[in-house]
Amino acid sequence: MTESEAKQPPRASAPKVHPRSHGRFSIVWLIPLGAALVGGWLAYRTISEQGPSVTIAFETADGLEAGKTKILFKGLQAGIVDAVHATEDLSSVVVYATLIKELKPHLNDGVRFWVVRPEISLTRVSGLDTLVSGDFIAFQPGTGTPTRTFKGLDKPPVEAGDAKHRKFVLRTETLGSLDRGSPVLYRGVTVGEVSGYTLPDDDKPLTVDIVVHDPHHKLVRENTRFWNASGIKFNMGDLFDASLEVESLKSLLEGGIAFANPAEPGPAAKPGTAFALLDEKPAKPRSAKDGLALVLKSANLRSVKAGDPILYREFQVGTVVEVGLDAEATSVDLKIVIEPDYAALVETNTVFWNASGINASFSLFSGASIDIESLRALLDGGIAFATPDQGGRAVKPGAVFTLYDRPKEEWRAWAPHIRLHKDSPTGTGAAAKSDSGAGAKSDTGTVSESPVPGDSQATGAARDGGDAAATELSGLPTSVTLPGHVTTAVLESQLRDLGYANIGAIEKSGAIIHLHADWQGKPLKLRIDSRDGAIQATGR
């Protein structure tokens, strides 16, 4: 070993290399793994919390914007519009929307969607909040088969909300001013509304769907009558008897339907029951309890209709209740009711004739003649009747008479004296024809009140009779001369000039004047016809 080698320091030994084991996990891999887990969790959360997607078809996309238009349920956001596209045939638009997940179990074919837009009319102001927030789609749950495809409505469904309701169907030839939302009225109170209408393809009547809300749907019976209450009805009996009829301001502005029940309502109507929608309000429903019910038979209906008056000496004493064909369709049956106070005017030999319109006749030798019963009958229609002076008996309810087209001259000349017992406790209008001078007997019983002694023609209480008391007041006046315009003072003066005293309160009913007065110390009830001044008197 040389000296130089001895002076050199010793060399360090080379380090040993130990190979890394492949079985150990590096912490570096935790970073991408953690990122993948977080991403997967976020994706799962997004998918799990995302609500169902639906498609809604509308006629137009006015006011709808993708990403902006909301779907609301009772003021809460239930979804949002994702996209709006037109259909392939360009007939409508399809809205693609996403709803909240809570609505997923409630999506079925009973669900309703509609666009809420601002609406301003004479009777309704709604959706004004959309002027600030924009149009939105409203949502109403329903029941049915699950689905994700829907047909949107142009207007809110009538039954939207929590109110219970019952649906009925009305049939009519013309719709008039009725529309969706028009009110359904009962005695002027809104109890429902029109939900829609259908125009058939053929000549069948229109069908109008209505909804009557709880508890008012109980008012609809199987024999309920519905009529169009839209607009104004102008009724004119004569120049001094005119009236305007408006069901309600709401029905005047936007149309409406009213209904009423007869005096004897039928069973409750089932949902979906169909009714006829009349053009005008029918005559007041009545029953035989309201008076003397009779049937008139005629070959033709002519211009008579339900609600027309029944006239006696041009004074209304009854009403036409119903018209229709008889069971064999061989004649027209008119059901009428005579007021209880005047039922005694009808006897077995009474004759009825059509007093509606104008009856004209022409003869080569006698010329032309025009017959008008009265201005009221000309304008309003009606049926008149007369009873002979004698020979008749009281009639029973349901009696059948012939309705003649025109009267004979002698019919109008008949002037029987029939005492009307308006204060009768039975309310049947019992009366007495004083053929014997005492209480006359009829099929309705014996009339207890005796006729007033005096001139039989003046009092109308004893006709063709030989009552001994008839000579007691032989000077009783039979008539009074009245001017064209009768005042209370003039009438009292005229009666005093005739010898009447202690003249009581004067009441006027049409052309007939009623009052109390004394004649030669005898208290009397006077009935004066202001048209001819004829006086009839009965005892008090």
C-alpha positions as CSV (number, residue, x, y, z in Angstrom):
1,M,0.0,0.0,0.0
2,T,1.6,3.2,-1.0
3,E,1.8,6.3,1.1
4,S,-0.6,8.2,-1.1
5,E,-3.2,5.6,-0.8
6,A,-2.8,5.5,2.9
7,K,-3.5,9.3,3.2
8,Q,-6.8,9.0,1.3
9,P,-10.0,8.9,3.5
10,P,-12.0,5.8,3.4
11,R,-15.0,5.7,0.9
12,A,-18.5,5.6,2.2
13,S,-20.3,2.5,1.3
14,A,-23.2,2.8,-1.3
15,P,-26.8,3.0,0.3
16,K,-28.9,0.0,-0.1
17,V,-32.1,0.3,-2.2
18,H,-35.2,-1.2,-0.8
19,P,-38.0,-1.7,-3.5
20,R,-41.6,-0.2,-2.5
21,S,-44.2,-2.8,-1.8
22,H,-47.1,-2.7,-4.4
23,G,-49.7,-3.8,-1.8
24,R,-49.9,-0.4,0.0
25,F,-52.6,2.3,-1.0
26,S,-51.3,5.8,-1.7
27,I,-53.2,8.8,-0.1
28,V,-52.9,10.6,-3.4
29,W,-55.8,8.5,-4.8
30,L,-58.2,9.8,-2.2
31,I,-58.5,13.1,-3.9
32,P,-60.1,11.9,-7.2
33,L,-62.1,9.3,-5.3
34,G,-63.5,12.0,-3.0
35,A,-64.3,14.2,-5.9
36,A,-66.2,11.4,-7.6
37,L,-68.2,10.6,-4.5
38,V,-69.1,14.2,-4.0
39,G,-70.1,14.5,-7.6
40,G,-72.2,11.4,-7.5
41,W,-73.9,12.5,-4.3
42,L,-74.7,15.9,-5.8
43,A,-76.1,14.2,-9.0
44,Y,-78.2,11.8,-6.9
45,R,-79.5,14.6,-4.8
46,T,-80.3,16.7,-7.9
47,I,-82.1,13.8,-9.6
48,S,-83.9,12.7,-6.4
49,E,-85.1,16.2,-5.6
50,Q,-86.1,17.1,-9.2
51,G,-89.9,17.0,-9.7
52,P,-91.7,15.3,-12.6
53,S,-91.7,16.8,-16.1
54,V,-95.1,17.4,-17.8
55,T,-96.3,18.6,-21.1
56,I,-99.4,20.9,-21.3
57,A,-101.1,21.8,-24.6
58,F,-102.6,25.3,-25.0
59,E,-104.3,27.2,-27.8
60,T,-101.8,30.0,-27.6
61,A,-98.6,30.9,-25.9
62,D,-99.5,34.5,-25.1
63,G,-97.7,35.5,-21.9
64,L,-95.8,32.3,-21.5
65,E,-91.9,32.4,-21.4
66,A,-89.4,29.6,-20.8
67,G,-87.6,29.9,-17.5
68,K,-89.8,32.7,-16.3
69,T,-93.5,31.7,-16.3
70,K,-94.3,30.0,-13.0
71,I,-96.9,27.3,-12.2
72,L,-98.7,28.2,-8.9
73,F,-101.0,26.3,-6.6
74,K,-102.9,28.4,-4.0
75,G,-100.2,31.1,-4.3
76,L,-97.3,28.7,-3.9
77,Q,-94.8,28.0,-6.7
78,A,-95.4,24.4,-7.9
79,G,-93.2,24.4,-11.0
80,I,-91.8,26.4,-13.8
81,V,-92.0,26.4,-17.6
82,D,-88.8,25.0,-19.2
83,A,-89.7,25.4,-22.9
84,V,-92.6,26.4,-25.2
85,H,-92.9,24.9,-28.7
86,A,-95.5,24.9,-31.4
87,T,-97.0,21.6,-32.5
88,E,-96.1,20.1,-35.9
89,D,-99.4,21.1,-37.5
90,L,-99.1,24.6,-35.9
91,S,-102.6,24.2,-34.4
92,S,-101.5,24.8,-30.8
93,V,-98.5,25.1,-28.5
94,V,-97.0,22.6,-26.1
95,V,-95.5,23.8,-22.8
96,Y,-92.8,21.7,-21.2
97,A,-92.6,22.3,-17.5
98,T,-91.1,20.8,-14.3
99,L,-93.1,20.5,-11.2
100,I,-92.1,20.0,-7.6
101,K,-91.6,16.4,-6.5
102,E,-94.5,16.6,-4.0
103,L,-96.9,16.7,-6.9
104,K,-95.7,13.5,-8.5
105,P,-98.4,11.2,-6.9
106,H,-101.1,13.7,-7.8
107,L,-100.6,13.8,-11.6
108,N,-103.6,12.2,-13.3
109,D,-106.1,13.0,-16.0
110,G,-108.3,14.9,-13.5
111,V,-105.7,17.6,-13.1
112,R,-106.5,21.0,-14.6
113,F,-104.1,23.7,-15.8
114,W,-105.1,27.1,-17.1
115,V,-103.3,30.4,-17.8
116,V,-104.2,33.3,-15.4
117,R,-104.3,36.6,-17.2
118,P,-105.7,40.0,-16.2
119,E,-109.5,40.2,-16.8
120,I,-111.6,43.4,-16.6
121,S,-115.3,43.5,-17.4
122,L,-118.5,45.1,-16.2
123,T,-119.0,42.4,-13.6
124,R,-115.6,41.0,-12.8
125,V,-112.0,42.2,-12.2
126,S,-109.5,39.5,-11.7
127,G,-105.8,38.6,-12.2
128,L,-104.6,42.2,-11.7
129,D,-101.5,40.9,-9.9
130,T,-100.3,39.5,-13.2
131,L,-99.8,43.0,-14.5
132,V,-96.7,43.1,-12.2
133,S,-95.6,39.5,-11.9
134,G,-96.7,38.4,-15.4
135,D,-99.0,35.7,-16.5
136,F,-98.8,32.3,-14.7
137,I,-100.2,28.8,-15.0
138,A,-102.7,27.8,-12.3
139,F,-103.0,24.2,-11.1
140,Q,-106.0,22.3,-9.7
141,P,-105.7,18.7,-8.5
142,G,-108.1,16.0,-9.5
143,T,-108.6,12.3,-9.5
144,G,-108.2,9.8,-12.4
145,T,-105.6,7.7,-14.3
146,P,-101.9,8.7,-13.9
147,T,-100.5,10.8,-16.8
148,R,-97.9,13.4,-17.6
149,T,-99.7,14.9,-20.7
150,F,-102.4,17.5,-20.2
151,K,-104.8,19.7,-22.1
152,G,-104.8,23.2,-20.8
153,L,-107.9,25.3,-20.4
154,D,-108.6,28.8,-21.8
155,K,-110.5,29.9,-18.7
156,P,-110.5,28.7,-15.0
157,P,-112.8,25.7,-14.4
158,V,-116.1,26.8,-12.7
159,E,-115.6,24.2,-10.0
160,A,-112.2,25.5,-9.1
161,G,-111.9,25.9,-5.4
162,D,-113.2,24.0,-2.4
163,A,-117.0,24.6,-2.8
164,K,-119.1,21.5,-3.3
165,H,-121.3,21.5,-6.3
166,R,-123.7,19.5,-8.4
167,K,-123.9,19.6,-12.2
168,F,-127.1,19.7,-14.4
169,V,-127.7,20.0,-18.1
170,L,-130.1,22.5,-19.8
171,R,-131.3,22.3,-23.4
172,T,-132.2,25.3,-25.4
173,E,-132.5,26.4,-29.1
174,T,-130.5,29.6,-28.7
175,L,-127.7,30.6,-26.3
176,G,-128.6,34.3,-26.1
177,S,-126.2,36.2,-23.9
178,L,-125.2,33.3,-21.8
179,D,-121.5,32.4,-21.4
180,R,-119.2,30.6,-19.1
181,G,-119.5,32.1,-15.6
182,S,-123.0,33.5,-16.1
183,P,-124.9,33.2,-12.8
184,V,-127.6,30.7,-11.9
185,L,-130.2,32.5,-9.7
186,Y,-132.9,31.4,-7.3
187,R,-135.1,34.2,-6.1
188,G,-132.4,36.7,-7.2
189,V,-129.6,34.9,-5.2
190,T,-126.7,33.5,-7.0
191,V,-126.5,29.8,-6.2
192,G,-124.4,28.6,-9.1
193,E,-123.0,29.4,-12.6
194,V,-122.8,28.2,-16.2
195,S,-119.8,25.9,-16.6
196,G,-119.9,25.6,-20.4
197,Y,-122.0,24.8,-23.4
198,T,-121.9,22.4,-26.4
199,L,-123.0,23.1,-29.9
200,P,-124.2,19.8,-31.5
201,D,-123.3,19.0,-35.1
202,D,-126.9,18.4,-36.1
203,D,-130.1,20.3,-35.5
204,K,-130.4,19.1,-31.9
205,P,-130.8,21.8,-29.2
206,L,-127.8,23.4,-27.5
207,T,-126.7,21.9,-24.2
208,V,-125.8,24.2,-21.4
209,D,-123.9,22.8,-18.4
210,I,-124.5,24.5,-15.1
211,V,-123.2,24.0,-11.6
212,V,-125.3,24.6,-8.4
213,H,-123.2,24.8,-5.3
214,D,-123.9,23.1,-1.9
215,P,-126.3,23.4,-0.1
216,H,-128.4,25.1,-2.8
217,H,-128.4,22.1,-5.1
218,K,-131.1,20.7,-2.9
219,L,-133.4,23.3,-4.4
220,V,-133.3,21.6,-7.8
221,R,-136.1,19.1,-8.1
222,E,-137.3,16.9,-11.0
223,N,-140.0,19.3,-11.9
224,T,-138.0,22.5,-11.5
225,R,-138.4,25.1,-14.3
226,F,-135.4,26.9,-15.7
227,W,-135.6,30.0,-17.9
228,N,-133.2,32.5,-19.5
229,A,-133.0,35.5,-17.2
230,S,-130.7,37.6,-19.4
231,G,-131.5,41.2,-20.3
232,I,-134.7,43.1,-19.7
233,K,-138.3,41.8,-20.1
234,F,-140.9,44.4,-21.0
235,N,-144.5,43.5,-20.2
236,M,-147.4,45.6,-21.3
237,G,-150.9,44.7,-20.3
238,D,-152.4,48.0,-21.6
239,L,-151.4,51.6,-21.9
240,F,-151.7,52.0,-18.1
241,D,-150.2,48.6,-17.1
242,A,-146.6,48.3,-18.2
243,S,-143.7,46.9,-16.3
244,L,-140.0,46.3,-16.8
245,E,-138.5,43.1,-15.3
246,V,-134.8,42.5,-14.6
247,E,-133.8,39.4,-12.7
248,S,-130.6,41.0,-11.4
249,L,-128.0,43.6,-12.4
250,K,-125.5,40.8,-12.9
251,S,-127.7,38.8,-15.2
252,L,-128.5,42.1,-17.1
253,L,-124.8,42.7,-17.7
254,E,-123.5,39.2,-18.4
255,G,-126.6,37.0,-18.8
256,G,-128.0,34.5,-16.4
257,I,-130.3,31.6,-15.7
258,A,-133.1,31.5,-13.1
259,F,-135.2,28.7,-11.8
260,A,-138.2,28.1,-9.6
261,N,-140.2,25.2,-8.2
262,P,-144.0,24.5,-8.5
263,A,-146.2,24.6,-5.5
264,E,-145.8,20.9,-5.1
265,P,-142.0,20.2,-5.7
266,G,-141.0,16.8,-6.9
267,P,-138.1,14.6,-5.7
268,A,-134.6,16.0,-5.6
269,A,-132.9,15.9,-9.0
270,K,-130.0,13.6,-9.5
271,P,-126.6,15.0,-10.8
272,G,-126.6,15.3,-14.6
273,T,-130.4,15.6,-14.9
274,A,-131.4,17.4,-18.1
275,F,-134.0,20.2,-18.1
276,A,-135.5,22.4,-20.8
277,L,-134.3,26.0,-20.7
278,L,-137.3,28.3,-21.3
279,D,-137.0,31.6,-23.2
280,E,-138.9,33.5,-20.5
281,K,-140.2,33.2,-17.0
282,P,-143.1,30.8,-16.9
283,A,-146.4,31.6,-15.1
284,K,-146.2,31.3,-11.4
285,P,-146.3,27.6,-10.5
286,R,-149.7,26.9,-8.9
287,S,-151.8,23.9,-7.8
288,A,-155.5,23.3,-7.4
289,K,-155.2,24.5,-3.8
290,D,-154.7,28.0,-5.1
291,G,-158.2,28.2,-6.6
292,L,-160.5,26.4,-9.0
293,A,-158.5,24.3,-11.5
294,L,-160.2,23.8,-14.8
295,V,-159.3,22.4,-18.3
296,L,-160.2,24.1,-21.5
297,K,-160.1,22.2,-24.8
298,S,-159.4,23.9,-28.1
299,A,-158.7,22.7,-31.7
300,N,-155.7,25.1,-31.9
301,L,-153.5,27.0,-29.5
302,R,-153.5,30.2,-31.4
303,S,-151.8,33.0,-29.4
304,V,-152.7,31.7,-25.9
305,K,-149.7,30.9,-23.6
306,A,-149.0,30.1,-20.0
307,G,-149.4,33.2,-17.9
308,D,-152.1,34.8,-19.9
309,P,-155.0,36.2,-17.9
310,I,-158.5,34.8,-17.5
311,L,-160.9,37.7,-17.8
312,Y,-164.5,38.2,-16.6
313,R,-165.9,41.5,-17.8
314,E,-162.4,42.5,-18.7
315,F,-161.3,42.0,-15.1
316,Q,-158.6,39.4,-14.4
317,V,-159.9,36.6,-12.2
318,G,-157.5,33.8,-13.1
319,T,-154.5,32.6,-15.0
320,V,-153.5,30.1,-17.7
321,V,-151.1,27.8,-15.9
322,E,-150.1,25.3,-18.6
323,V,-150.7,24.5,-22.2
324,G,-150.1,21.3,-24.1
325,L,-151.6,18.5,-26.3
326,D,-154.0,16.0,-24.8
327,A,-153.1,12.4,-24.4
328,E,-154.1,11.5,-28.0
329,A,-152.8,14.7,-29.6
330,T,-156.3,15.4,-31.0
331,S,-156.7,18.8,-29.2
332,V,-155.0,21.4,-27.1
333,D,-155.5,21.3,-23.4
334,L,-155.2,24.5,-21.4
335,K,-155.0,24.2,-17.7
336,I,-156.3,27.3,-15.9
337,V,-156.8,28.4,-12.3
338,I,-159.6,30.7,-11.2
339,E,-158.8,32.7,-8.0
340,P,-160.7,31.5,-4.9
341,D,-162.6,34.8,-4.6
342,Y,-164.0,34.5,-8.1
343,A,-164.5,30.7,-8.4
344,A,-168.3,31.1,-8.1
345,L,-168.4,33.0,-11.4
346,V,-167.9,29.7,-13.2
347,E,-170.9,27.4,-13.5
348,T,-171.7,24.3,-15.5
349,N,-173.1,26.4,-18.4
350,T,-170.3,28.9,-18.5
351,V,-168.7,29.5,-21.9
352,F,-165.0,30.4,-22.6
353,W,-163.6,32.1,-25.7
354,N,-160.2,33.2,-26.9
355,A,-159.8,36.9,-26.2
356,S,-156.3,37.2,-27.7
357,G,-155.5,39.4,-30.6
358,I,-158.1,40.7,-33.2
359,N,-161.0,38.8,-34.7
360,A,-161.9,40.2,-38.1
361,S,-164.7,39.1,-40.3
362,F,-165.9,40.2,-43.8
363,S,-169.2,39.9,-45.5
364,L,-170.2,41.0,-48.9
365,F,-173.5,42.5,-47.6
366,S,-172.7,43.6,-44.1
367,G,-169.1,44.7,-44.7
368,A,-166.1,44.2,-42.5
369,S,-166.0,44.0,-38.7
370,I,-163.2,43.9,-36.3
371,D,-163.6,42.5,-32.8
372,I,-161.2,43.3,-30.0
373,E,-162.0,42.1,-26.5
374,S,-159.9,44.8,-24.8
375,L,-156.6,46.6,-25.3
376,R,-155.2,44.5,-22.6
377,A,-156.2,41.3,-24.4
378,L,-154.9,42.7,-27.6
379,L,-151.5,43.3,-26.2
380,D,-151.2,40.6,-23.5
381,G,-153.5,37.9,-24.8
382,G,-156.0,36.1,-22.6
383,I,-159.2,34.1,-22.3
384,A,-162.6,35.5,-21.4
385,F,-165.7,33.8,-20.1
386,A,-169.4,34.6,-19.4
387,T,-172.1,32.8,-17.4
388,P,-175.8,32.8,-18.3
389,D,-178.4,34.5,-16.1
390,Q,-179.8,31.2,-14.8
391,G,-179.7,27.4,-15.2
392,G,-176.2,26.6,-14.1
393,R,-174.7,24.9,-11.1
394,A,-171.4,25.1,-9.3
395,V,-168.6,23.2,-10.9
396,K,-166.0,20.9,-9.3
397,P,-162.2,21.2,-9.7
398,G,-161.0,19.5,-12.9
399,A,-164.2,20.3,-14.9
400,V,-163.6,20.4,-18.7
401,F,-164.9,23.2,-21.0
402,T,-164.7,24.0,-24.7
403,L,-162.6,27.0,-25.6
404,Y,-164.4,28.8,-28.5
405,D,-162.5,31.0,-31.0
406,R,-164.9,33.9,-30.6
407,P,-168.0,34.8,-28.6
408,K,-171.6,35.1,-29.6
409,E,-173.3,38.5,-29.1
410,E,-175.7,37.2,-26.5
411,W,-172.8,35.9,-24.3
412,R,-171.6,39.4,-23.7
413,A,-175.1,40.5,-22.8
414,W,-175.4,38.0,-20.0
415,A,-175.3,39.8,-16.6
416,P,-176.0,37.4,-13.8
417,H,-176.1,38.7,-10.2
418,I,-173.6,36.5,-8.4
419,R,-172.7,37.4,-4.8
420,L,-169.0,36.8,-4.2
421,H,-168.2,35.8,-0.6
422,K,-164.6,37.0,-0.5
423,D,-164.6,36.6,3.3
424,S,-165.7,33.0,3.2
425,P,-163.6,31.0,5.8
426,T,-163.3,28.2,3.4
427,G,-161.7,30.4,0.8
428,T,-163.5,28.7,-2.0
429,G,-165.3,31.8,-3.3
430,A,-168.8,30.5,-2.5
431,A,-171.5,32.7,-3.9
432,A,-175.3,32.9,-4.2
433,K,-177.4,33.5,-7.3
434,S,-180.6,34.7,-5.7
435,D,-183.2,33.1,-7.9
436,S,-185.5,32.6,-4.9
437,G,-184.7,35.7,-2.9
438,A,-183.3,33.7,0.0
439,G,-180.0,32.0,0.5
440,A,-179.4,30.1,-2.7
441,K,-178.3,26.5,-2.7
442,S,-175.5,25.2,-4.8
443,D,-173.2,22.2,-5.1
444,T,-170.9,23.9,-2.7
445,G,-173.4,24.2,0.1
446,T,-176.0,26.7,1.4
447,V,-175.2,30.4,1.5
448,S,-176.3,31.7,4.8
449,E,-176.5,35.4,4.0
450,S,-179.9,36.6,2.9
451,P,-180.2,39.1,0.0
452,V,-180.9,42.7,0.7
453,P,-184.5,43.7,0.4
454,G,-185.3,46.0,-2.4
455,D,-185.3,46.2,-6.2
456,S,-184.1,42.9,-7.5
457,Q,-182.3,44.5,-10.4
458,A,-180.6,47.1,-8.3
459,T,-179.4,44.9,-5.5
460,G,-178.7,41.8,-7.5
461,A,-179.7,39.8,-4.5
462,A,-183.2,38.7,-5.7
463,R,-183.7,38.0,-9.4
464,D,-187.1,36.9,-10.7
465,G,-188.1,36.4,-7.1
466,G,-191.2,37.2,-5.1
467,D,-189.5,37.9,-1.8
468,A,-191.9,39.8,0.5
469,A,-189.0,41.9,1.7
470,A,-188.2,43.1,-1.8
471,T,-190.7,45.9,-1.5
472,E,-189.2,47.4,1.7
473,L,-186.6,49.5,-0.2
474,S,-188.2,49.8,-3.6
475,G,-186.5,53.1,-4.3
476,L,-183.0,51.8,-4.1
477,P,-181.0,53.4,-7.0
478,T,-179.8,51.0,-9.7
479,S,-177.1,53.2,-11.2
480,V,-175.1,56.4,-10.7
481,T,-173.9,58.8,-13.3
482,L,-170.2,59.1,-13.2
483,P,-167.9,61.5,-15.1
484,G,-164.9,60.3,-17.1
485,H,-162.5,60.9,-14.2
486,V,-164.0,59.7,-10.9
487,T,-162.7,61.2,-7.7
488,T,-163.7,60.2,-4.2
489,A,-165.3,63.6,-3.6
490,V,-167.3,63.4,-6.8
491,L,-168.5,59.8,-6.1
492,E,-169.5,60.7,-2.5
493,S,-171.5,63.8,-3.8
494,Q,-173.3,61.7,-6.4
495,L,-174.2,59.0,-3.8
496,R,-175.6,61.6,-1.4
497,D,-177.7,63.1,-4.2
498,L,-179.2,59.6,-4.7
499,G,-180.1,59.4,-1.0
500,Y,-177.2,57.3,0.5
501,A,-175.8,58.3,3.9
502,N,-172.9,57.5,6.2
503,I,-170.7,56.7,3.2
504,G,-167.6,54.8,4.3
505,A,-164.1,54.3,2.9
506,I,-163.9,53.8,-0.8
507,E,-161.8,51.1,-2.3
508,K,-161.1,50.6,-6.0
509,S,-160.1,47.3,-7.7
510,G,-159.7,47.9,-11.4
511,A,-163.0,49.2,-12.7
512,I,-164.9,48.1,-9.6
513,I,-165.5,50.4,-6.6
514,H,-166.4,49.0,-3.2
515,L,-167.8,50.9,-0.2
516,H,-170.2,50.9,2.7
517,A,-173.2,53.2,2.9
518,D,-176.7,53.4,4.5
519,W,-180.0,53.5,2.6
520,Q,-183.1,54.4,4.6
521,G,-181.2,53.4,7.8
522,K,-180.2,50.0,6.3
523,P,-176.4,49.3,6.2
524,L,-175.3,48.1,2.8
525,K,-172.2,47.0,0.9
526,L,-172.1,48.8,-2.5
527,R,-170.4,47.5,-5.6
528,I,-170.2,50.1,-8.4
529,D,-168.9,49.4,-11.9
530,S,-167.2,52.7,-12.9
531,R,-167.6,51.8,-16.6
532,D,-171.4,52.0,-16.6
533,G,-172.3,53.2,-13.1
534,A,-174.3,50.0,-12.3
535,I,-174.8,49.6,-8.5
536,Q,-175.1,46.3,-6.8
537,A,-175.9,46.2,-3.0
538,T,-175.7,43.5,-0.3
539,G,-176.5,43.6,3.4
540,R,-173.8,44.1,6.0
